[in-house]
Amino acid sequence: MKPAIYLCLMFSVLHGVIHCDHHQDHNDKDDHHHKPHEGHDHIKHEQSGKERMACHKIAARNSEFAFDLYKQISESSSSDNVFFSPVSISTALGMLSLGAKSLTFDQIIAGLRFNLTETSEEEIHAGFHHLLQELNTPNSELLLNTGNALFIDNNLKVLPKFTEDVKKYYDSEAFSSDFSKNEEAKKQINDYVETHTNGKIVDLLSTLDQRTQMVLVNYIFFKGKWEQVFDANLTKEDNFMVDENTTVRVPMMEREGTYNSWRDHDSSCVVVRLNYAGNASAFFILPDEGKMKEVEEGLSAPTLQKWKHTHRERTFSLYLPKFSISATSDLMEVLMKLGITEVFSDMANLSGITGHNNLKASKVVHKALLNIDEQGTEAAGATAIEIKPRFIPRPIIFNKPFLMLITEEITQSILFMGKIIDPTKV
């Protein structure tokens, strides 16, 4: 049996937002080979422009991957909350693909919903690189930290080219570990994750296979702010109907205001879009009674694009639960259902990592936390008088299972996605 690689995908979200400014990027790639550095301004501008285009090209495929992944996760945990970061998962798999060859490589790329005749391997990695650069742009309105790391066993001889490429395209750090000392290696990785997620992800790895030779880590942590704050004094305990037989009590936030909201008759749901300070939005999707399955089946990139371009402002009272949930998943079986199978078998070809066909991936750990509360930063015009109609339309109350998406506009990415079935399950 081949030694194992763990893929550990970790992130913590606190009513998150990403604010991005464009960066110039001076890296390019052709069949994994570095090109000579060009110092001329027009060359830099051209490369930066190419990476921006590549970032937008991978966004469409990332969205397709996100919805396909959601459907598989939701199907395997129909009674549990679902929450994950599609960008985190696709970034980690993109990084792993740098070491994959032959069918193993083809399956990872196809599983990520890329078609190499439409998007070259160079464009894929350049796109992820630009995405990481954008998401790590410093901003005073939020706390954001995202990155990658490799923990490599002392006895594993990794090709310099692999470590150079993961550094160049995925900004990955590399650390030496002694996996023969199982507990020490586990502590090293858990401490690293805890530090880089501001203490939110603790003891991510509960166990570590003694045959492990490498652990690949991707983490995302950010905290964002509502553009329009909820008044904490209006938050009151209320009922949330988990299902026909189960009702739980939740703190229900309330805000009367003007929202971009509409009924999607094609999808049998109501959609409310809440903006964050910055370039991100949250879409809260409330299915009609008994229509959750229908709404989930209709989730797609075109559906999201339709929602993004729908602008119907209405004034009403919005009721939204205040809650904290977490979700931990082993995604191996889910990814296998998306066609990524060989990398988890003894047929895996990860010879791009060591030069030898002697490794396979054995585990994909994904942990997510989400906190939704009243906190936020008022928009610039928040102190202005809000003109409201005398007749207030019927309120929209999220008091039964609903879906949510958090999207970032500059990179056109789905950052987070989930289904809240029971907001009291931590």
C-alpha positions, 0 to 999 in steps of 0.5 A: 500500500502506498504512503498517504497524503492528507488534504486538510481544508480548514476555514472559519467564517464570521459573517464574512466579506472579502474586499479586493483590489487588483494586484499586478502579477509577474508570474507566468507558466507554460507546461509547468516550466518557469519563463524568464522574468520580464521587467518591462511595464507593458509586459507586466501589465499584459501578464496582470491582465492575463491573470485577471482574465484567467481568474474570471475564466476559472470562476465559472468552472469553480461555480459549477464545481461548487454547485455539484459539490453542494448537491453531493454533500447535501445528499449524503447529509440530508438531515444535517447542516451543510456549510463549506467553502468551494474556493478552499476545496478547489484551491487545494485540489488545484495545488495537488494537481501540480503533482499529479500525472496521467489519469490521476491528473485528468480526473482532478482537472475534470472533477474540478469541472475544467476542460483543458481545451477551453482553459489551459493548465497554465490558465488554471494555476494562474487563475488560482494564483490571482484569486489568492492574491485578490483574497489576501488584499489588506483591508481595514473593514475585515479580517482576512487570512487565506493560504496553503501549507505543506508538511513534508516528512523528513524522509520524503524526497520531494522534487524541487520543481513541485515545491517551487510550483506550489510556492509560485502559484499557490503561495504555499509554505513548506515545513519539515515534519517527523511523521514517525512521531505521530503526536508531535506531527499532529500537534505541529499541524494543529498549532499551525492551523489554530494560529492562522485561523485566529484560534478558531480552528482547534485540534483539526486533526484528531488522528493522523495515520502513521503511514502519512508522508505529507499533509497539504493544508488550505485555510481561509479565515475572515470576518466581515461586516454587514453594510446595514446593522441589525439592532441587537435590542430587537433580537428576540427568542422565536420558533424555528421549524426544523421539520414537521415534528421538530421546533427549536427556539432561536434568537431571531434578529429583526430589521425593517428596511429596504432590501433587494428581494424577489420571488423566483417563481422558476425556483419556487423560493424567495431570495433576499440579498444582503450586502457586506461592507466591501465587494461581497453579498450574502444570498439567503434563499427561503424555499416555498413549503415542501420545495427544498429539494426542488430548489436544491436541484435548480441550483446552478451557475446560471441561476446564481447569475440571474439572482446577481443581476436581479434588482428589486428593492422592497421595504419590509421587516426581515427576520433572520436567525442569529446562530453559530454552526460548524461542519466537519466532513471527510470529503473523499467519498464526495469527491469520488462521486464527482469522478476524482477516484484514482488519486485515492487508490493504489493506482494514484500517480502523484509522481510529480511530487517525488519523481516516483509513483509512490504516493496516494491521497487518503483523506480530505478533511474539511472544517467550517465555522459560521457565525451570523449576528447583528454586528456590522458597519453602517453604510455611509448614508446610514444616518440619513432618514429612510423614507418608508411607505405607510403600508409595510409589506408582509415580513420575510421570516427565515424560520424554517430550513434555508440556503445561503451563499456568500459571493465576492464580486471582483473575482466572481467567486462563491466563497461559502455555501450552505444549508441551515436546517437547525441553527441550534446545532453547533 
